[in-house]
Amino acid sequence: MIAQTRILSFPVALVRGSAFFIFLVLMLVLVPLAQAQNELTYEQYRDLARASYRMDHLAVFEPLQGEEGMYFALAERFGTVQVIKVDGRGGERVWRSNQLDGIPVEVIAADLSGDTLDDSLICRTTTGQVYIWAMEGFTLQWESLQGEYDQISCFTTANMDDDPAGEIIMLADRKIVYIDGETYSKEFTGLNDYNASMIRCGDVDADGRMEIILNSGQVLDGNTADIEWEDQTFYHRIELLDIDADGILEVLTEDVQGGPMKVFDVDYRSEVRFQ
């Protein structure tokens, strides 16, 4: 009887082990397959990136926990910022801000902590207000004082000093203003007045220091906000990119209404001639 029990128990253990092995294989195959089906297609990623690049009211960012899909923030005209998650199954709203002071005119995703990963959503409104939300939980981190600024024409983020945290660089009431990305305190206010609708920051002349580039045609010193160069006219849109792999950013500028594109080497104080 004992021997019979041993003979019968062997196949049962084998079957149980085989079933577990089959289950494990199915999990390894089907779970990634299901996750892949929830991922966006290349065309969907491309369309999101294109819309975000062309529209100030959209900002695309990746999920913080590595889940499938993408998020985009929508600054809508009825006075809120909303976050929608999109994946292979479709889209759903996951968060909406409280009613803002003014109509949102631009929202961006930014890395303010300095770890190279986007961690904040920043919005400016028609009444000169700035709002910052953490992407983790979308909690409000900071908002500017009501009435502090009449108009914020444009803003961006960059690391303008020696600490790890980034800064918010904005043209507020025609002056360059820095807001610290960690303490949210005002670090700097320039003395000169400028008129611009787009701003970017980077080392464009290889001097080891950050410059501020305005689409009104000025390149400013990052420490003083004084003009370094303004001999050329820029179009409405500007971006910074090292297109010739020399380690120095060029200024690319184009008009939103069409027409030619200009590329400038600020270190040579001249337009690039592609010949």
N, C-alpha and C positions, 0 to 999 in steps of 0.2 A: 504493500500500500504506500509505503514511504517512497519507494522507487518510482511508483506510478505518478505520484504527486510531483516528483522532481522532473519526470519526463514531460508532464503536461505544463509545468510552470515555465519551462524554457521557451516554447513557442510563444506563450503569452507575453513574456518579457520582451521577446524579439519583436512581436507585433506592436507592443506599446512603444518600444524604442523607435521602430520604423515610422509609426504614426507621428511621433514627436519630431522626427527628422523631416518628414514630409511637411508638417506644419511650419517648421522653421524655414524650410526652403520657400514655401508659399509666402510667408511673411516677408522674407528678404526680397522676393520678386514683386509681390503685389503692392506692398506699402510704398516703395519708391515709384511704382507705376501710378498709383493713385495720387501721390504727391505731384508727380510730373503732369498728370492731367489737370491739377489745380493751378499749375504755373501758367503765367502769361506766355503767349507766343512771341517770337521775335518781333512780329509786326505790331503787336500790342505794346511791347516795351518801346519800340521806336516811335509809335504814335504819341505815347505819353511824354517821352523825352522831347519830341518836336513841339508839342503843345506847350509844355512847360518853358521851353526856351523862347518861344515866340510871344507868350502871353504873361504879362506881369502878375496876373491874378491867379496863376497856377504855380504850384511848387511840388515836385515829385521827390519822394524819399523812400528808402528801403525800410522794411520792418526791422525793428531793433532786435528782435529775438530770432531772426533768421527764418521765420515762417515764409511760406510761399506767397507770391504776389508782390504788389507794390502799393504804396499809399500816395495819394495826392491831396494837397490842401487847396481848397477853392475859396478865394476871397470874393464873396458875392455882394451884389449892389444893395441888398437890403440890410447890410450892416453886421454880418457875421463872417467868421472863417469856419469852414467845415472841412472835415477830413474824411475821405472816402477810401476804403480798401478795395482794390480790384485784383482778381485772380482769374483762373480759368473758368470759374463758375459764374462770374459776373462781378458786380460792385455793390457795396453797401456802405452807408454812412456809419462811422464809428464814433464820431465826436462832432459837436458843434459848440462854438464859443458863445459866451454871453453877448448880448447886444453891445456893439462897440460905439465909441464916440466918433461919429462920422462914418463915411462910406470907405471901405477898404479899397486902396488903389494899387497895392503891391504886397505880395507875400513871398518870402524866400525861406528855404531850408538852409541851415547854417551850422557849422561846427564852432561853437563858442568856447568849448573846454580845451581845445587844442590837441585832441587825440586823433585827428584826421577823420572822424566819423561825425556825420550830421547829428546834432542833438537838440536843436532848437528850431522853432518856427517864429519868424519875425514878420510883423505886419505894420504898415503905415496907412494912415487914413487921411481923408480930405481935410480934417480939422487940425492936422499937425500932431496927431497922437501916434505913439509907437507902442506896440504890444509884443511881449516875448512869452512864448509858451514852451515848456519842456516837452520833447517828443515822448518821454516816458510818462504816460498818464495824462498828457496834455494839460498840465497844471499851469496856471498863469504865474510866471516868474517875476515879471516886471511890466509896468506901464508908465509912460512919461506923465509928468504932472499936467493936469488939464490947464490949457492956456499958456503953457511954457513956450510953445512954438506956434506961430500962425500957420506956417507951411513947411512941410518937409518935401523937398522937390525930388530927392532920390536918396538911396542908401545902398550899402553893401557891407560885407564883413571881411576882415583881414587881421593878421597879427601885426600891429604897428609898433610894438615895443619889445622888450626883452623877456617878458613873462610868457608862460605857455598859453594863457587865455587869449582869445581873439578880441577884437574890438568891433563895434558897430560904427561905421563911418558914414555920416550923413550930411547932406546939404540942408541945413535947417535955417530958415529965414535968411538965406543967401550966404551963410557962413558954414565953414567946415567944423563939424563937431564929432568928437570921439566919445563913445560910451563903452566902458569896460565890460567885457563879456562875462566876468565872474561876479563882480560887485554891483554892476549896473550903475556905477557912479560916473559922472561926467569927468573925463580925463583932460579934455582939451577943447578949446574953442578958438578958431582962427580969427584974425583981425580983418581980413579982406572979404569983400563981397563978390560972389560969383553967381552966374545964371546958367544952370545946366539941368538936364532931365535924366541923365544917366551918369553913373560914377563907377569906376573900377580902381583897384589898388594892386600894385606889384612893382618889383624892381625892374624898370624898363631901360635903365641906362648903365647897368652893371657897376654901380657905385656901392653896392652892398646895403643900400637903404631903400625903404619902400617909397614909392611915389603915388600920388593920387592923380588919376586921369579923369577929366571931365569931358563930356561930349561937346561942350562948347569950345573945345580946342586948347584947353590949358593942361599942362603937366605941372603938378605942384609938388613941392618938397614935403615929404611925409612928416617931418618934424615941426615945420613952421606953417605949412599950408600957403607958403609964398610961391609965386610963379617961377618955375625953372625954364619953361619953354612954352611959347604960344605962337610960333611963326606960321602954323598951318591950320587949316580949317578941317574939322572933323564933321562927319555926318551924324545922324541921330543915334544909331546904334554903335557901340564900341565893345570890343572884347580884347583880352590880352592872350597872346599865344606865341610860343617859340616855334615859328614855322620853318626856320632854316637850321635848327639844331646847333646854334652857337651858344646856347645857354642863357640867352638874353631874350626877354619877352618883347614881341612886337605889338604895336597897336593896330588892330584891324577895325575898320570903320565902314559902315554902309548906311544907306538911307532906307527906311522902312517902305517908302513908296517906290522903290526900284532904283535903277541906275547903277553906276560903277561902284566898286569897292576900292578903298585906299588902304595901303599898308605902310606904317611908319616905323623906321628905326630911330628911336628917340636918342640912343647913344650917338648916332651920327647926325642927329637933327635934320633928317631928310626922309622923303618918301622913297619906298623901295621900288626900283625899276626892274620888272621881271623881263630881262632881255638876255 
